[in-house]
C-alpha cells in the first residue's frame, strides 16, 4: 500500500487498472492553466480534478479563497469517481506537490488511507520517460457505494480557536507562505499583509529538494523538530494563504512520522476577511 509517496518508476511498474490517478495541476494566478495542461498531455488514465470547482466549497467572502467543500459532497464526488475502500489513489500536480498534498489531505480527511503523492509530479514522470496521453474520451468510472468515515480522520481548527489561542496558547500556528509574505513585506493575493500573531514561518518550499522531490524523512524530521522546539505534533496547526500549501507542511510532517497536526482551512485569506482580527508583521 502506498500511503505517502510513490516514485514515477514505481507508478510505471505497479500501476493497475483499478487504481485511481488524479491530475490536479493548477496555477493560482491562471485558473485555466491546469486543465489546459491536462488536455495537452497527462499520465495515461489520469482524471482531472479542478482546484477551483471540484475541490472547494461555496465562497462567502468570509471563509477564505479555497474553503473546504462539505465533507458529504466531496465524498459523493469520490464515489462518482469510483473510489472503493481498497482503491489505491495516486495524485500529482505540476511538480511542487502543493495541490497534490491538498487532495491527499482531503482524501485522508474522508478516511481513505491508500493515497500517495507522485514524488516530483508531472516533471518527474516526464524525466522517467513515462507515457503521455492526450485522450480524454475514456469511459467514465463506475460509481461506487463506498462510505466515508463517520467523523473526519484529519483534524481542523476554526478561526475562533486560532483567535482564542493568541491570548491563551495551547497550540502553535505554522504558516506555510513565503517569508516575505509572512513578514508583511509583500502581499500579491490577499488584501492585507502580515501574519497571525505568534505564528511560526515554514515556507512549504523548504520541504523539497532542488528537483521538486521531498527531502528525506530524517531531514524533514530534524527541520520540523528544530522549528517546533519540542512541541508535539498534536499541538501544531498549519496555515497558509487559503489552506492549500498548509497541507504541504502537514503532509511533510506526516511523512516524517510526526503525526496528528491540524489544519486551519480558511487560513490567512479567511483571517483578514474580518478586520477585528489582529495582524502582526516582521519576524515571528
N, C-alpha and C positions, 0 to 999 in steps of 0.2 A: 504493500500500500504506500502510495506517495502522499504525504500529508503536508509537506512544506515546499520542497524544491524538486524539480526534475530537470535534467540537462537536455539539451537538444538531441544529443546522441541517445540518451535513454528513451526519449519520446519516439525517436525513429525506430528503435528496437522493440519497444514494449507496446506501442500504441495498438489498441484493439478497436474493433468496430463498435463495441458497446461503451467506449469512453466518450465523454463529452469534452470537446475542446472549444473554449470561448476566446474570441479575439475582442479585446477591449481597448484597442488603440484609440487615443483621444488627445486633443490639444485644447487646453483651456481657453486659448486665445482664438482658436479657429475650430468651432464645434463640428464642422463637417469633415475635418481632416481625417479622422479615424475611419469613418465609413468609406470615404474615398480611397484611403489606403487599402482597406479590406477588399474593395472591388478591383483594385489594381493587382492584388495578389495576397494570398493568405495560406496558412497551413491547410493541407487537404482535409476537408470535412469540418473545419472550424466554423463556428457560428458567431456572428457579430452581435454584440450587445452594446447599445449606445449609452454612454455615461450620463447624458443629459435627458434621456427619455425612458430608458428601460430600468435604470438603476438609481433613480431618485424619486422622492415623494413630491407632493404638491408644495410649490413655493408660496409662502405667505408674506414675504418681505421681513419677517421676524424670525425665521427659522434657518437662516443661512442659505448659501448658494447651492448646496447639494445635500438637502435633508434626506435622511433615510426614508425609503418607501415604507408603507405599512408592511409589517412583517408578513401578514397573511397574503397580501398581494404579491409580494416578492416570492413567497413560497409557491403561489399559484403559477407565476411565471416559470419557475423552475420545473414544476410538474408539466407544464406545456412543452418544456424543452426535453422532457423525457427522463428527468432525474429520478433515479432509484436509490435505495439505501446503499447498495453495493457499487454504484457507479463511480468510476474514477474520473474526476474532473481535472482538467489542466487549463490554466488561464495564462494568457500572455498579452503584453502590450508592445509598444514600440522599442522598449529596451531598458527603461529605468525601473520598471515593475511597480510604479506607484498606482496605476489604475488596476493592475493585476492584483496588488495587495488589497485594494478596496473590495474587489469581488471575492477574493479569498476570505476576507473578514466577514463579508455578508453571508457567504455560504456556511461558514463556521457559526455565525450568529443563528442560522436556521437549525444548526445541529448536524450538518453534514461534514464529516471529518476527512473524507478522501478527496481532498482538493489540494493541488500543488501549483505553484507558480513556475512557469518555464524560465529558468535562470538565464538572464540576459535577453529574454524576449525574442522579438522578431529578428533582431540583428544576430543573435546567437544562432537562430535557426538557419539564416542565410549563410553564416560563417561555416556551419556544419554541412553545407550543400543540401539542405533539406528541400524536398519537393515543394513547389509552389502551385497553387490552384487559383484560377480566376472565376471558375464556375460557381454560381450561387443558386443554381436551379435544383439542387439536391432535394430529395423528398423530405418533407417535414418530419420531425420526430414523432414518435407515438407517445401521446400524453400518458403520464404515469399516475398512480394512486399514492405516491409517496407522501408521507406526512412529516412536517417539520416537528422539532422538539416542542414540548408543551410550553416551555419557557426559554428565553434567549440563552444560548450557550456562551455568548460573549457579552460581558457586562458593559453598560454605558452609564454615563452621568449626564445630568442636565445642567443648564446654566445656573439655576437656583443653587445647586450643590456647589458649583465652582465659585459662585459669589460668596456663599457662606464659608467656604474653605479659606478664603483670603483672611478673614478675621480669626477663625479657629482652624488652623491647618491640621488635616489628618491624611491628606494625600498631596503629592507634588504633581504639578502640571508640566508636561514636556511638550514644547512647541516644535513642530517639525519644519517650520518655514525657514527660508534662508536667513542668515544672520542679519543682513541689512533691513529686512522686513521686520524681524523680531525687535531690533533696536529702534525701529521707527524712522529710519533714515529715508526709506522709500516705501511706497505702497502702490503697486501697479494695478491692483484689482479692487480692493475694498476701500470704502470712503474714509476710514480712519487708520492712521499708522500707529504702531506700537505693539504692546503685548499685555497679556493678563498679568496683573501684579503677582510677583512670586514665582512666575513660571521659569523653567529652565529651557535652554535652547539646544536642540539636537537636530540640525538640518538633515532631512531624510537622505540626502545625497551622501552623507557620512557613512551610510550602511553599505555602500557599493565600492567595488574595485574600479579601476580605470576602464575595464572592458564592459562595465554595466552589470556584472555578476555580483552577487552578495559576497561580502567579506567572509572569511572562515568563521565558524562558530566561536572559537576561542577568542578571536579578535573582537567580535561583537560583544561577547560576554564581558570582556575586560573593559571595553569602552563604556558600555552602559553602567557597569558597576562603578566606574570612576565618576561618571556623571551623577549617579544617584546617591553616592556617598553612603552606601549601606542600607538604603531604604529597600524594603521588599517589593517585589513586582506588583503585589496586590494593593500597594499604596501609590501606584503610578497611574495618571490619567493622561492620555495622548490627545493632542490638539494640533490643528494646523490652520489653514485658511478656511476650508469648508468641509473638513472631515475625510479627505482623501489621502494626503500624504501622511497624516497621523496614523493611518492603517499600515503604512510602510514601516514606521518606527515600531508599532505594536507587533507586526509580523517579525521584524528583526529580533525583538526581544523573545518572542515565542521560539523562533528558530534557535536562539542561543540558550534555550531551556529556562528562560526567565518568564514563567507563565503566570497569567492572571491579571495583567494590567487592563485598564479600562479605556474606553473611547468616549470623548466628548464630541458627539456627531456634528453639532451645529458649529463648533469651533469659532474662530475669530470673526467670520462673517455674520454669525448669529450674535456673538458677544457685542459687537459695535452697533447692532441694529437698535439697541436701547442705550441712549446717551447717558443714562444714570449709572451704567456700569463703569467701574474705574478702569483706566488705561495707564500703563507705565511705558517708559521709553528708556533707551540706553541698555547697558548690560544688565543681566539678571542680578 
